Amino acid sequence: MSLDLRVARTGSRMLARLIDLVVQVATFWMLITGVGILAVLVGQTGLVELDSAWFDGIVVVVIATVVLGYPVLLESVSGGRTLGKYALGLRVVRDDGGPIRFRQAMTRGLVSAAIEWPGLLAPPLTWLACLWTMTVSPQGKRLGDYAAGTIVVHERTPAVWGWMPPTAPGLAGWASTLDLAGMDDDLALAVRHFLSRQRQLREPARGRLAYRLAAEVAAATRPPPPAGTPHLAYLAAVHAERHRRALRRLAAVRARAAAVWPELVVAPPPPGPWSSPRPPMPGQAYPGAGQPWPAVRSAVPGAADRPRIP
C-alpha cells in the first residue's frame, strides 16, 4: 500500500517524460536500423520483393512499438515504473494505493499516444490540455490517469504524517484489555499509514481498505471490539493503545537506565502529530459504521471471536 507516499507534480513528471523520450528516440533508431538491415538481407535472397510500402509498414510498426509498447510493457512488469520514473523515484499506482495491472498501463498508454504525447488528434492543443490538467489537478493527474484511475507518486520521499484520530469515547476501557502480542510491526505500520492518510482517500476505496485492515487486526488481537464499532474507530483505538504501551515501555527502560547512568538518558522527543487529541470535525462521523464485520472462522481455537480476512 502506498499510503505514505507524496504525489508527483508537473515538474518531476515532465523531467521523467524527457528521460523516457530520449530512451524512446534511441530505441527507435536502434530498432529501425536493425530491422532495416534485416529487411535488406531478406530482400537480397529473393524470397520477398521489398518496396517502399514494406519500409513504410516497418516504420509504422516500430513507432507503435516504441510509443505504446515501451511504457505499457515497463509499467506492467516493473510495478508502474519506466526508466524515467525509476531515475526520479516515481511510480504509478492505483487511486486506492495498490499496484497497477496491464489494464491500467494499457489505458494510460493509449490515451497518451492518442491525446497527450505524441498525440494523434491535435498535438499542440492536446499538449496544452495535458499540462493544464496536471497543473490544476489536486493530485497532479493527467488525462491518462483519469481514464485509468491511477496516480503518480514519489516512492523515495515519504509524506509528513497527518492527523491521527484519537480513541473514540467508550473504547478506552476495552482497548486497555487488548492482547496485542500477535500484531506485528508491519501490520501496525500499515494501520498507522492508513489512519494518517484516510482523510485523503475517497469512498469506496477508504471503506474497503478500512474493512481489510480491521479484519487483519482483529485476526491478530483479542478480545473483539464491541458490537457495532466502526472500522475506523476500531483501528484508531488499537493504534492508540499500542502506541501508549510502547511509550510506557520506553519510559520504564529510561527509568532503569537513569538509575544506573543518569547522563545516558536524553530528553524524549516532542510528541508527533498523532498524539494531539483532536476530535473529528463537527458533523463528521467515523466512516464505515454501516459495514458488517466479516464472517468468522470456526476451525481455529478462539477464532470464533475474530473476523476473517476477505
N, C-alpha and C positions, 0 to 999 in steps of 0.2 A: 504494500500500500504506500502510495506516495503522498501521504497527508502532510508531511513536514517539509515539503519542497516549495521553492519560490517560483512563481510564474515567470516565464521568459518574456521579455518585452521586445519591441521592434528592433532596437539596436543589435542585440545579441542574435536575434533570428536572422536579420539581414546579413550579418557577418558570416553566420553559418551557411546561409544561402550562397554567398560569394565563394566560400571554400568549396561547396558542393558543385558550383558552376565550373570552377577551374578543373575539378576532378572529372566532371561530365565532358567538358571540352576535350581534355586529354584522352579520356576513354573513347570518345567519338573518333578522334583521329587515329588512334591505335586500331580500333575495330574496322574503320573504313579502309585503312591501309592493308590490314591483314586480309580482309575479305576481298579487296580489290586484287591483291596478288594471287589469292587462291582462285578467283574467277578467271584471271588471265591464264593461269596454268591449266585450268579446266578447259578454257576455250582453245588452247593450243593442241589439246588432244583430239579435237574434232568431235567430241561426243555431244557438245552443246554449242549452238551458234549464238554467241553473245552479241547484243546490240545495245543501243542507248536505253531502251526500255528496261533491260536487265539491270543496268547500272542505276537507273532511277529507282527501281524497286529495291535494290540493295541499300541505297541511301535512305529511303523511307523506313525500311526495317531497322536499320542501325539507329536512326534518330528516335524511333519509337522505343527501342530497347534502352537507349541512354536516358531519354527524358522520362519515360514511365517505369521501365524496369529497374533502373538504379535506385530511386527512393523506395519503391514498393518492396523490392527484394531485401534491401538492407534494413528497412524499418520492421519488416516481418520477422527476420531471423535474428536481429540484434536487440529486440525489445524496444523499438521506437527510436533507433539512432541511425543517422547517416554519418559519413565521415566528417562533415562539417559540424553536425551536432555533437559528435563524440569529441572533436577538438575543443569545443567550447563548453562541454559539460552539460549539454541539453539532451532532453529525451521527450518523446511523445508518449502520453498516457491517456487513458480514457477520462471522461469527466468525473467518474467516481474514483479515480486514482489507480485503477487496475491497468495491467499491461494491454497494449493494443494487439489485435489479431490481423490476419491478412485482409479481412473485410474492411477494417478501418484504414489500413495502409493503402489499399486499392482505391478507396473512395477519396482519400486525400490526394493520391497521385493523379486520378482522373480529373478532379476539379482543378488541380494545379496546372495540368497540361492544357486543359480546355479554356480556363478563365484567367489564371494568375500568371504562371510562367511555364513555357514561353507564351502561352495564350494563343488560342486559335480564332477567337471571335473578334475582339477589338483590342489588340495588345496595349496601346498607350492608356486607354480608358480603364481597362481591367487591371493594369498595374497600379494605377492611382486608386482604384476601388479597393484593391487588396491592402495597400498601405493605409488607406483611411480606416478600413475595418480593423486592422491590427492596432491602430492608434487609439480609436475610440472604445474598443472592447475592454471591459474591466480585467479580463483575463488574457489580453493580448492575442485573441483568436483571429485567424484569417478565415476566408470563406471555406477552405477545405476543412478546417477544424469544426466549423459549424455544421457542415454536411456530415462529417464522420463522427461527431460527438467526442472530440479529442481536445487536448490542451498540451502545450509545450512547457516544460518546467526545467529549472536548474536542478540537476541531481547532485551537484557538489556543494551547493550553498544552502544550508537549511534555513528555514524561515524562523523568525523570532516567535517564541512561544506565545500563544494567545491566552485569553482569559479562560480559566478553568472553572467550571461550575462547582459550587460547594455541595456538601451533603444536604439533600432535601430534608426538610423538617419531618421528624418521625422515624428517620432511618439511622440516626446516630446510635441508638441503643442496639439495634440489630447488627450494625456494622462492627461494633465492638466485640461481637461474638464470632466473627468470621474466622474460619480456618483458611489461611492464605498460603499454606505450605505447598500446595500443588500449582500455584500460579507463578510461572517462571518470568524471568526478566523480559523476554521477547514479547510475551503477551501483555505484560504490564506497560511496556513501551508503546505497543500498538494502541492500547486503550488511551494512553496519555496523548498520543498523536491525534487520535480521533476527537477527544474532548477539547483539545486546544484549537482544532480547526472545524468543529462541527457547525459553527455559525456560517462558514463559508461554503458549506455543502448544501445542495438543493435536494428536495424530495423528488422522487422516492429513493434516490441514492443514499441519503443520510439515514433514512429509516431502515433500509436493507443492511447497511453497514453496522448500525447500532444493534440490529437483531442478531447478526452473526457474531459480533464481538460479545454481546451479552450471553449468547449460548456457549461460546468458548470459555468465558469467565465462570459461568455457572457450572460448567462441567469440571472445572478445576478447583472450585471452592465449595464450601458448605458452612452454614445451612443456606437453603434457598431464600430468596428475597420474599418479603410479604406479598400476598396476592394483590395483583393489580399494580405493581410497581412498574413505572415506565422504564424502558430500556436505558434511556439516557440518565435518569435519576439513579438507576442501579449501578451503572458504570461509574458515575461520579462518586457515589458512596464508597464503592470498592477502592477506587483510586485514592480517595482522600484518606481512607483508613490505612491503606498500605503505606502511603506517604507519612502518616502520623506515626506509625510503628517504626518506620525507617528512621525518622528524626529522634524517636525515643531511644532506639538502639545506638544511634550516633552520639546522643548526649551521654548515655551510660559509658560508652567507650572513652569519650573525652574526660568524663569524671574520673575514671580509673587511671587514665594517662596523667591527668593533672595531679593525682595523689602521689605518683611516682616521680614525675618530671614536669613541674608546672610550666617551665619555659617552652616545652614542646607543643603545648596546646595553643592554637591560634583562635582568633575570634571567628564565630560562624559567619558564613556569607549572608548577605541580606536576603530576605525572602523573595522568591520568584513570583511571577505574575499569577501562578496557580494558587498561591496561598492567600490572596485577597478575597475575603468572603463577600463578593458582590452578588446580590441576588439576581434572578432573571429580570428582564425588562418588564415594565408594567404591562399586564395583559398577556405576557408570553408564558406558555406552559411548556413543560418538558415534552419534546416530540416523541412519538412512538407509544403514547399511552393507550391507544386503541388496538395495538397489535398483540395478538396472543403469543404466549410463550410456546416454544417448540414442543414436540412430543417428547416423552421421557423414555429412557431405557429401562428394561426390567431384568436384563441378564447379568448386570454388574451389581454387586452388593452396594447398596446405598445410592445407586444411580436413579432410583425412582424419584428422588428429590431434585434431580438435575435435568435441565433442558438439554436436548440433543442438538448438535450442530446440524443445520440443514444440509 
